[in-house]
Every structure is written in structure tokens, then in C-alpha cells.
Amino acid sequence: MDIETVAMSLETRLLLSDMHPFLHSHTFNRAEEVIREIQEMSTAILTSWRTLRDILDRHEASLRKRWLKKTIAQRIKFLQAVNPGIPL
């Protein structure tokens, strides 16, 4: 569920609360918490991705050189070790 869907859901709940007084305010607090958590997680994911991208950019040449030195059998063995279900 993307943040726009969550925000729309929150907006819908706010409209319904005007029509239905039995909807409690803690429902809205929870929705706001979810939105905040999603924003924090997306920021953390993006930061981690940028860090990983920077590391890869710095070391790509040496990683590529090492990979090309391996035989096909060694590459397959490595790929199966890190991801046993990978189709080869």
C-alpha cells in the first residue's frame, strides 16, 4: 500500500467520522502513526540504497574483475550458495 492510498484512507475515515460519531479518535491516531512509520521506513530504505550504491560504485571494477576470473562452475556454485532457489 503506497502512502497516497494510506492518506486517502485517512481522509475517508475523517469524512466518515463526521457522519458516524461512533468512530473513535484512536483510529485516526493509529492511521497517522502508520503514515509516519511508512515515511520513516521509506527514508531508511532510500538511505541504505544510496549507501549500497556508493559502495558498489567505488568497488565495481574490482568486483567485476574477480567475477570474470571465476569459471562458470564457480559462478553457479556461488549463486546457488547465496540464493538456493535461483534458476540457472
KOLLOKE-5348 format. One record per atom (N, C-alpha, C): atom name; z negated, y negated, x; residue in three letters; residue number from 1. Coordinates in pm, 1 decimal. Example, Ala and Ser with C-alpha at 12.3 -4.5 7.8 and 13.67 -1.06 7.14 Angstrom:
<nuros>
atome:w:v:u:residu:num
N:-780.0:569.0:1319.0:ALA:1
CA:-780.0:450.0:1230.0:ALA:1
C:-780.0:330.0:1320.0:ALA:1
N:-708.0:225.0:1285.0:SER:2
CA:-714.0:106.0:1367.0:SER:2
C:-787.0:-3.0:1290.0:SER:2
</nuros>
This chain:
<nuros>
atome:w:v:u:residu:num
N:0.0:117.5:86.0:MET:1
CA:0.0:0.0:0.0:MET:1
C:0.0:-123.2:90.2:MET:1
N:94.6:-212.4:68.9:ASP:2
CA:102.0:-330.3:151.9:ASP:2
C:9.8:-439.4:98.3:ASP:2
N:-7.9:-543.3:178.0:ILE:3
CA:-103.8:-648.5:143.5:ILE:3
C:-60.7:-724.9:18.4:ILE:3
N:70.5:-739.3:-3.1:GLU:4
CA:117.5:-808.9:-122.8:GLU:4
C:79.8:-730.5:-248.9:GLU:4
N:89.2:-598.4:-242.8:THR:5
CA:53.0:-515.0:-357.1:THR:5
C:-95.9:-528.4:-386.2:THR:5
N:-176.6:-527.3:-279.5:VAL:6
CA:-321.6:-541.9:-296.6:VAL:6
C:-353.6:-678.5:-354.8:VAL:6
N:-288.1:-782.6:-302.9:ALA:7
CA:-312.7:-917.9:-353.4:ALA:7
C:-270.6:-929.0:-499.7:ALA:7
N:-156.4:-868.3:-534.6:MET:8
CA:-110.6:-871.6:-673.5:MET:8
C:-209.2:-797.4:-762.7:MET:8
N:-260.5:-685.3:-711.9:SER:9
CA:-358.1:-609.1:-787.2:SER:9
C:-483.5:-692.8:-810.9:SER:9
N:-525.5:-765.9:-708.3:LEU:10
CA:-642.1:-853.0:-721.1:LEU:10
C:-614.5:-962.1:-824.6:LEU:10
N:-496.3:-1019.8:-819.1:GLU:11
CA:-459.9:-1124.4:-914.3:GLU:11
C:-460.2:-1069.3:-1057.2:GLU:11
N:-406.5:-949.9:-1074.5:THR:12
CA:-405.8:-885.3:-1205.7:THR:12
C:-547.9:-863.7:-1255.2:THR:12
N:-634.4:-817.6:-1167.0:ARG:13
CA:-774.5:-796.2:-1206.2:ARG:13
C:-841.4:-926.8:-1246.8:ARG:13
N:-810.8:-1034.5:-1173.5:LEU:14
CA:-869.0:-1163.6:-1208.9:LEU:14
C:-823.3:-1207.1:-1348.2:LEU:14
N:-696.3:-1186.6:-1378.8:LEU:15
CA:-646.3:-1220.8:-1512.2:LEU:15
C:-712.7:-1134.7:-1618.9:LEU:15
N:-727.7:-1005.0:-1591.2:LEU:16
CA:-791.1:-914.9:-1687.3:LEU:16
C:-938.0:-950.4:-1709.0:LEU:16
N:-1003.2:-1000.7:-1605.9:SER:17
CA:-1145.5:-1032.5:-1619.4:SER:17
C:-1167.4:-1144.2:-1720.3:SER:17
N:-1069.9:-1235.0:-1729.5:ASP:18
CA:-1080.7:-1340.7:-1830.2:ASP:18
C:-1071.5:-1282.8:-1970.4:ASP:18
N:-991.4:-1175.7:-1984.0:MET:19
CA:-971.8:-1115.4:-2114.8:MET:19
C:-1079.0:-1011.4:-2146.3:MET:19
N:-1133.6:-946.8:-2043.0:HIS:20
CA:-1230.5:-839.3:-2061.2:HIS:20
C:-1358.1:-868.6:-1983.2:HIS:20
N:-1458.2:-921.0:-2048.5:PRO:21
CA:-1580.9:-957.9:-1978.5:PRO:21
C:-1656.3:-839.3:-1918.2:PRO:21
N:-1622.9:-715.7:-1956.0:PHE:22
CA:-1696.3:-600.8:-1902.9:PHE:22
C:-1653.3:-564.6:-1760.8:PHE:22
N:-1545.1:-625.8:-1709.3:LEU:23
CA:-1508.9:-602.2:-1569.4:LEU:23
C:-1609.7:-676.4:-1482.1:LEU:23
N:-1668.0:-606.4:-1387.2:HIS:24
CA:-1776.9:-664.1:-1307.9:HIS:24
C:-1725.1:-737.3:-1185.4:HIS:24
N:-1804.0:-832.6:-1139.9:SER:25
CA:-1762.4:-912.4:-1023.6:SER:25
C:-1759.2:-830.0:-895.9:SER:25
N:-1837.5:-719.9:-886.5:HIS:26
CA:-1835.0:-640.5:-763.8:HIS:26
C:-1698.8:-575.7:-741.5:HIS:26
N:-1623.2:-557.0:-848.8:THR:27
CA:-1487.3:-505.2:-835.6:THR:27
C:-1402.9:-602.3:-754.9:THR:27
N:-1420.1:-730.5:-780.1:PHE:28
CA:-1344.3:-831.7:-708.3:PHE:28
C:-1389.8:-840.6:-563.3:PHE:28
N:-1520.0:-830.6:-541.8:ASN:29
CA:-1571.1:-833.6:-405.2:ASN:29
C:-1513.2:-718.4:-325.6:ASN:29
N:-1505.3:-600.8:-386.3:ARG:30
CA:-1450.7:-483.2:-318.2:ARG:30
C:-1303.5:-505.2:-284.4:ARG:30
N:-1227.8:-561.3:-378.3:ALA:31
CA:-1085.7:-587.6:-353.6:ALA:31
C:-1069.4:-686.6:-237.9:ALA:31
N:-1152.9:-788.3:-234.3:GLU:32
CA:-1146.6:-885.9:-125.5:GLU:32
C:-1183.3:-820.0:7.5:GLU:32
N:-1280.2:-726.9:5.4:GLU:33
CA:-1317.4:-652.8:126.8:GLU:33
C:-1200.2:-569.2:176.2:GLU:33
N:-1132.0:-504.5:83.0:VAL:34
CA:-1017.5:-420.4:119.9:VAL:34
C:-909.2:-505.7:184.3:VAL:34
N:-879.8:-619.8:124.4:ILE:35
CA:-778.3:-709.6:180.7:ILE:35
C:-819.3:-753.6:320.9:ILE:35
N:-945.6:-790.1:339.7:ARG:36
CA:-994.0:-833.3:470.7:ARG:36
C:-983.3:-719.4:572.0:ARG:36
N:-1021.3:-597.9:531.2:GLU:37
CA:-1013.2:-482.6:621.0:GLU:37
C:-868.6:-452.6:659.5:GLU:37
N:-778.7:-463.2:563.4:ILE:38
CA:-636.4:-440.1:591.1:ILE:38
C:-585.9:-542.3:692.1:ILE:38
N:-623.8:-666.1:674.4:GLN:39
CA:-580.4:-770.5:768.3:GLN:39
C:-636.0:-744.2:907.5:GLN:39
N:-763.7:-704.4:917.0:GLU:40
CA:-823.7:-674.8:1046.9:GLU:40
C:-756.0:-555.6:1113.5:GLU:40
N:-729.1:-451.0:1034.1:MET:41
CA:-663.9:-332.1:1089.8:MET:41
C:-522.3:-364.0:1136.7:MET:41
N:-449.3:-440.5:1058.9:SER:42
CA:-312.1:-472.4:1097.9:SER:42
C:-310.2:-557.2:1224.9:SER:42
N:-406.9:-646.1:1239.5:THR:43
CA:-418.1:-725.1:1361.7:THR:43
C:-449.5:-635.2:1480.8:THR:43
N:-541.6:-541.0:1462.5:ALA:44
CA:-577.9:-448.7:1570.5:ALA:44
C:-459.8:-359.9:1609.6:ALA:44
N:-384.7:-312.1:1510.5:ILE:45
CA:-268.6:-227.8:1538.3:ILE:45
C:-164.4:-306.1:1616.2:ILE:45
N:-137.5:-427.4:1574.1:LEU:46
CA:-38.3:-509.5:1641.9:LEU:46
C:-81.6:-541.3:1785.1:LEU:46
N:-209.2:-570.6:1804.9:THR:47
CA:-261.4:-597.6:1938.8:THR:47
C:-247.0:-475.0:2027.6:THR:47
N:-280.3:-358.3:1974.7:SER:48
CA:-266.8:-233.8:2051.1:SER:48
C:-121.5:-205.1:2084.1:SER:48
N:-33.5:-229.2:1988.8:TRP:49
CA:109.4:-207.3:2012.1:TRP:49
C:159.9:-297.7:2123.4:TRP:49
N:118.5:-424.1:2121.4:ARG:50
CA:161.0:-518.4:2226.5:ARG:50
C:109.3:-474.6:2363.2:ARG:50
N:-15.6:-429.2:2368.8:THR:51
CA:-72.2:-380.9:2495.3:THR:51
C:6.4:-261.2:2546.3:THR:51
N:33.2:-165.4:2459.2:LEU:52
CA:110.4:-47.9:2497.3:LEU:52
C:250.5:-86.9:2542.5:LEU:52
N:313.2:-178.9:2471.4:ARG:53
CA:447.1:-226.7:2507.7:ARG:53
C:444.8:-291.1:2646.4:ARG:53
N:342.4:-371.4:2675.8:ASP:54
CA:329.9:-435.5:2807.3:ASP:54
C:315.3:-331.1:2917.9:ASP:54
N:233.1:-229.4:2892.1:ILE:55
CA:213.5:-122.5:2991.0:ILE:55
C:344.4:-48.8:3014.0:ILE:55
N:413.2:-16.4:2906.8:LEU:56
CA:541.1:53.9:2918.4:LEU:56
C:643.9:-30.8:2992.6:LEU:56
N:649.8:-159.6:2962.9:ASP:57
CA:743.0:-248.1:3032.8:ASP:57
C:717.1:-249.5:3183.8:ASP:57
N:589.7:-249.8:3221.2:ARG:58
CA:555.3:-254.0:3364.1:ARG:58
C:586.6:-123.5:3435.9:ARG:58
N:575.5:-10.6:3365.2:HIS:59
CA:586.4:119.9:3431.2:HIS:59
C:708.3:202.0:3389.1:HIS:59
N:796.9:143.0:3311.8:GLU:60
CA:910.2:218.8:3258.5:GLU:60
C:995.8:281.2:3368.4:GLU:60
N:1025.2:207.4:3471.8:ALA:61
CA:1112.6:258.5:3578.4:ALA:61
C:1053.4:383.9:3643.3:ALA:61
N:924.8:379.8:3675.7:SER:62
CA:863.9:495.9:3741.6:SER:62
C:851.5:613.8:3644.8:SER:62
N:822.0:586.9:3516.1:LEU:63
CA:815.3:694.7:3417.2:LEU:63
C:952.9:759.3:3399.5:LEU:63
N:1055.4:677.0:3392.2:ARG:64
CA:1191.1:728.9:3375.3:ARG:64
C:1231.7:813.7:3496.8:ARG:64
N:1198.6:765.1:3616.5:LYS:65
CA:1232.5:837.3:3740.1:LYS:65
C:1162.6:973.9:3743.1:LYS:65
N:1034.0:975.0:3707.5:ARG:66
CA:958.9:1101.5:3705.3:ARG:66
C:1016.6:1198.5:3602.7:ARG:66
N:1052.4:1145.7:3484.6:TRP:67
CA:1106.2:1230.2:3378.0:TRP:67
C:1238.5:1293.2:3421.6:TRP:67
N:1323.6:1214.5:3485.1:LEU:68
CA:1454.0:1264.7:3526.6:LEU:68
C:1444.7:1368.4:3639.0:LEU:68
N:1335.1:1367.5:3713.0:LYS:69
CA:1313.7:1466.9:3819.0:LYS:69
C:1278.5:1604.1:3761.4:LYS:69
N:1228.6:1607.6:3638.8:LYS:70
CA:1186.7:1734.4:3577.6:LYS:70
C:1309.3:1813.4:3530.8:LYS:70
N:1295.9:1943.9:3537.1:THR:71
CA:1401.3:2029.4:3482.6:THR:71
C:1391.5:2027.8:3330.9:THR:71
N:1494.2:2075.4:3264.5:ILE:72
CA:1492.5:2081.4:3117.4:ILE:72
C:1377.0:2169.1:3069.8:ILE:72
N:1353.7:2280.0:3138.6:ALA:73
CA:1243.2:2369.7:3101.4:ALA:73
C:1108.5:2297.4:3113.6:ALA:73
N:1090.8:2218.4:3218.5:GLN:74
CA:966.0:2142.8:3236.0:GLN:74
C:950.5:2037.5:3126.3:GLN:74
N:1060.0:1973.1:3089.7:ARG:75
CA:1054.9:1871.8:2983.6:ARG:75
C:1015.0:1935.9:2850.5:ARG:75
N:1076.6:2049.6:2820.2:ILE:76
CA:1044.5:2120.5:2695.1:ILE:76
C:897.7:2161.3:2693.9:ILE:76
N:849.8:2216.5:2805.5:LYS:77
CA:709.4:2258.2:2814.8:LYS:77
C:616.1:2139.1:2792.4:LYS:77
N:648.4:2025.7:2853.2:PHE:78
CA:567.7:1905.2:2838.4:PHE:78
C:567.1:1857.9:2693.0:PHE:78
N:685.8:1849.2:2632.4:LEU:79
CA:695.8:1802.1:2493.8:LEU:79
C:620.9:1893.6:2397.5:LEU:79
N:627.7:2024.2:2421.0:GLN:80
CA:555.6:2117.8:2334.8:GLN:80
C:404.3:2108.0:2355.3:GLN:80
N:362.1:2072.8:2476.4:ALA:81
CA:217.7:2056.7:2502.7:ALA:81
C:160.6:1936.5:2430.1:ALA:81
N:235.7:1825.3:2426.6:VAL:82
CA:184.1:1705.1:2360.7:VAL:82
C:206.7:1705.2:2210.9:VAL:82
N:307.2:1781.9:2164.8:ASN:83
CA:335.4:1788.4:2021.1:ASN:83
C:387.8:1929.5:1989.8:ASN:83
N:298.1:2023.2:1961.7:PRO:84
CA:338.2:2162.5:1940.6:PRO:84
C:441.7:2184.1:1829.5:PRO:84
N:447.8:2099.6:1732.7:GLY:85
CA:540.2:2118.8:1621.4:GLY:85
C:675.5:2051.3:1640.8:GLY:85
N:700.9:1996.8:1757.9:ILE:86
CA:824.9:1922.7:1780.1:ILE:86
C:945.3:2017.5:1778.9:ILE:86
N:1047.5:1982.3:1702.9:PRO:87
CA:1167.1:2066.9:1701.4:PRO:87
C:1250.0:2042.6:1827.5:PRO:87
N:1286.4:2149.0:1894.0:LEU:88
CA:1366.4:2136.2:2016.4:LEU:88
C:1495.5:2212.3:2004.5:LEU:88
</nuros>
